[in-house]
Amino acid sequence: MPAAALSPSIDSAERVVIVMAMEAEAAPLRSALGAATIEPPGWAAMLPVRLAAAEPSGCPKVIVAVNGTDPYRKVDCIGSTAAALTTQVALAAATERWGSGPDVVLSIGTAGGWSRAGAEIGDVYLAWDRFVCHDRRIDLPGFDEFGRGDHPAADLRSHAHALGCRLGVVTTGDSLDESADDAARILDSGAEVKEMEAAAVAWVCRLHEVPCGAVKAITDLVDSPVATAAQFTEHLATAAASLQVTTLALLHRLAGTAA
C-alpha cells in the first residue's frame, strides 16, 4: 500500500524544522545544538508551543519546536492535536525567520515497536515510505481514506545505513496502548513503528507541500508482556540520548559535513 506520491530523496538541506512532543526528549537536543529560545508569531503567543533556533557549525539552520505544557493539566501536550498545532506554528516561524519555509520537517521522538517485526529497545527508525493512522476509523466513502492518512515520508533512505537506522512505516494514534482494532489496522498497513504525533505533522506538511520525515527511537515493544507505560518510563532517557546522537548525525549529513 504505497503512499499516494513518494517524496524525492532528501540528500541535503539548508533549513530544517524539528517537531518534538516531550520536553524530556527535546532538552538534550536543544542543548547539543546550542538552540536559543525565539518568540512564536504574534498570533501564536498564547499557545503552549515552545520554539528555539540555532545555526550550529556543520549543520543546517534549525528550528526546534516542542508541543509544550498543557496549562490545565501541567503535563506535556502529547498526541496528534498538539503536534498539528506545533507544526503549523513552526512553519510560520520558519518563514518569518528565514524568509522561506524549511527544506524538510522532521518529527523526532520516542515510539513503540514489535518483536514480531524484529524491533529491539533502543533501535532508531527513519520513516519510510509513509505515515498512517491506526485509530481513525471512519466507515464512510472517502472519509475512510482520510482517516487512514497515507501521507508520504521524505526519502531519507540514503542516510539510513550510515546512521545505523532501520526503515519502517510509522503509524500514529492517540492512545499509548494498542486495542484489538488498532492491532488489525496496524497489521494491514505494515507499520513497524507506533507513536502519537508523526502522521499529524506529516498532514500539515503535506498541506504546505513541505517534505516530512521522522526519526523514532524505540522505548517499548507493543507485543511484550511488560506494560507499555512501564517500558516507556524505563527507557525514555536512553531513547532521548539516542535521538540526540542520531539527529545530530543526520543534520551533519544533510549539511554535507559528516565525518
Buried (B, 14 or more C-beta within 10 A) or exposed (E): EEBEEBBEEBEEBEBBBBBBBBBBBBBBBBEBBEBEEBEBBEEBEEBBBBBBBBEBEEBBBBBBBBBBBEEEEEEBBBBBEBBBBBBBBBBBBBBEBBEEBBBBBBBBBBBBBBEEBEBEBEBBBBBBBBBBBBBBEEEEEEEEEEBBBBBBBBBBBEBBEEBEBBBBBBBBBBEBEBEEEBBEBBEEBBBBBBBBBBBBBBBBBBEBEBBBBBBBBBBBBBBBEEEBEEBBEEBBEBBBBBBBBBBBBBBBBBBEEBE
